[in-house]
């Protein structure tokens, strides 16, 4: 093959480089580990809609609720964090209104 034949046979594929996802990590202290668990259990029930592209990961370190929110871009992250903070405020307000959660006894 001649040099011209090689260049005519080549196909150049350009792929868009992906930016890393936008991430926010939030730590919320509560008065007890049980209270943090109740809040986590209340918040992690709802899955993010697929169209949002956002995801949340919950964990608990002693009495601190840790939440990591990831989104494809900062605009979607802002929306996800704003929505999360609204729900967090509501759940925390509800827990405070009804007092600390009682430990459930295990059924025999």
N, C-alpha and C positions, 0 to 999 in steps of 0.2 A: 504494500500500500504506500502511496505517496503521502506526504505531509498534509496535503489538502484533503485527502480522503479521510484521514484520521479526524481532522477538525470538523468535517461534515458529519461524521458518525457520532460525535460526542454530544451528549445531552447535559446541559447544565441545569441542576435543580437548586433553586434558591429557597431555603426554608427560613421562615421568620424565627428569629431568636426569641426565646421565651424569657420574660423577666421573672425573677423569683417572686413567689406570692407575697403579698403584703401581709404582715403579721402583727397582731397586738397581743401582749400577754398582760393579764389582769390578775391581781391577787387581792382578795377580799377577806379580811379577818372577821371571824365571828366569835362569840363568847364561848363556844364549845365545838368540838368536832361533830357532835350529833346535829347541831344547828347548821353547820356547813354542809353536812350530808343531806339534810332536808331540803336546803336551798338547791343544791346540785341536782337532786332527784327531781325537783320541780322544774328546773330549767332544761335538763337534758332530754325531757320527754319529747319535745318538739324538734323534728329534724328540719334542717334548712331546705327550702325548695331547691330543686336541681338547677333551676334557671339562675339562682343567685351565685352559684359557684363557691359559696363560702362554706367553711366547716368549723366546728367548735370541738375542742378537746378539753374535758373536765378532769381535774384531779384534786385531791385533798392532801394537804400536808398539815397534820395535827388539826388546828382549828381554822386553817386558811384554805379558802376555796380558790383554786387556780384555774384560770380559763385562758385558753389560747384560741384566738379566732384568726383564720386564714382566709384570704380572698385573692382572686386573680389580680385585682388592682386596687388602688387606694380609694377610689370612688365607691366600689362595692364594699370595701372594708368599713368605710365610714357609715354606710347604711346598716351593715350588720352589727357594728358596735353600738350604734344609736338604738337600734331595736333591742339588742341584748340588755343595754343599760336600763331601758324602760321596763323590761320584764324583771330584771334584777331588783329594781326599785320596788316594784309591785310585790314580788315574793318576799323580799326583806321586810317590807312594811307589814305584810300579812303575818309573818313569823313574829315580829315584834308586838303586833296587836294581840296575838293569842298566847304570848308567853313562850318560854323555851319548850322545845319538843320533849316529850317524855320518852324514855327508853322503852321500846316494845319488848314485852316478855316473850320468850320462845314458847311455842305451843308444844305440849308433850303428846 
